[in-house]
Amino acid sequence: MSNFKNQYFALRHGQSKANVLKIVLSDLKDGKKEEYTLSEMGEEQVKLSVKKGKRRSVAR
């Protein structure tokens, strides 16, 4: 049996203003517009994910 050394993590971006408005953006340039960036909740979600990742030695 092989010993696998790779680890994989799935991580979704934080809530965006577009998510709140139930708007699906399919073009990257639209996602960069201020009105569709991360919401305050999304910013907090990202910070929490980074914090958890550092505790687990995932984020560097």
C-alpha positions as a LaTeX table, in Angstrom:
\begin{tabular}{lrrr}
\hline
Residue & $x$ (\AA) & $y$ (\AA) & $z$ (\AA) \\
\hline
Met1 & 0.00 & 0.00 & 0.00 \\
Ser2 & 1.26 & 3.49 & $-0.86$ \\
Asn3 & 1.71 & 6.25 & 1.69 \\
Phe4 & 0.20 & 9.44 & 0.32 \\
Lys5 & 1.88 & 12.65 & 1.43 \\
Asn6 & $-0.30$ & 15.22 & $-0.33$ \\
Gln7 & $-3.05$ & 17.02 & 1.55 \\
Tyr8 & $-5.98$ & 18.70 & $-0.15$ \\
Phe9 & $-8.29$ & 21.34 & 1.25 \\
Ala10 & $-11.47$ & 22.80 & $-0.15$ \\
Leu11 & $-12.11$ & 26.42 & 0.71 \\
Arg12 & $-14.83$ & 28.71 & $-0.56$ \\
His13 & $-14.40$ & 32.47 & $-0.70$ \\
Gly14 & $-16.15$ & 34.58 & 1.92 \\
Gln15 & $-19.61$ & 36.00 & 1.35 \\
Ser16 & $-19.68$ & 38.70 & $-1.31$ \\
Lys17 & $-22.06$ & 41.59 & $-1.78$ \\
Ala18 & $-23.18$ & 39.85 & $-4.99$ \\
Asn19 & $-24.05$ & 36.73 & $-2.93$ \\
Val20 & $-26.26$ & 38.84 & $-0.67$ \\
Leu21 & $-28.00$ & 40.33 & $-3.71$ \\
Lys22 & $-28.36$ & 36.81 & $-5.23$ \\
Ile23 & $-26.40$ & 37.89 & $-8.32$ \\
Val24 & $-24.28$ & 35.33 & $-10.18$ \\
Leu25 & $-21.16$ & 36.89 & $-11.68$ \\
Ser26 & $-19.47$ & 35.01 & $-14.50$ \\
Asp27 & $-16.91$ & 37.59 & $-15.58$ \\
Leu28 & $-13.86$ & 38.32 & $-13.42$ \\
Lys29 & $-13.93$ & 42.05 & $-14.23$ \\
Asp30 & $-17.45$ & 42.27 & $-12.73$ \\
Gly31 & $-16.28$ & 40.58 & $-9.55$ \\
Lys32 & $-13.67$ & 43.30 & $-9.06$ \\
Lys33 & $-16.27$ & 46.06 & $-8.93$ \\
Glu34 & $-16.65$ & 47.57 & $-5.45$ \\
Glu35 & $-20.37$ & 46.84 & $-5.35$ \\
Tyr36 & $-19.64$ & 43.09 & $-5.65$ \\
Thr37 & $-16.57$ & 42.66 & $-3.44$ \\
Leu38 & $-16.63$ & 40.83 & $-0.10$ \\
Ser39 & $-19.25$ & 41.89 & 2.39 \\
Glu40 & $-18.25$ & 42.66 & 5.98 \\
Met41 & $-19.31$ & 39.13 & 6.89 \\
Gly42 & $-17.19$ & 37.79 & 4.02 \\
Glu43 & $-14.14$ & 39.69 & 5.29 \\
Glu44 & $-14.63$ & 38.13 & 8.74 \\
Gln45 & $-15.09$ & 34.66 & 7.21 \\
Val46 & $-11.78$ & 35.00 & 5.36 \\
Lys47 & $-9.95$ & 36.18 & 8.49 \\
Leu48 & $-11.34$ & 33.23 & 10.45 \\
Ser49 & $-10.31$ & 30.77 & 7.72 \\
Val50 & $-6.75$ & 32.14 & 7.70 \\
Lys51 & $-6.60$ & 31.95 & 11.48 \\
Lys52 & $-7.79$ & 28.33 & 11.47 \\
Gly53 & $-5.38$ & 27.46 & 8.65 \\
Lys54 & $-2.41$ & 28.88 & 10.57 \\
Arg55 & $-3.34$ & 26.80 & 13.62 \\
Arg56 & $-3.34$ & 23.71 & 11.42 \\
Ser57 & $-0.10$ & 24.68 & 9.65 \\
Val58 & $-1.94$ & 25.11 & 6.35 \\
Ala59 & $-1.46$ & 28.83 & 5.70 \\
Arg60 & 2.07 & 30.18 & 5.54 \\
\hline
\end{tabular}
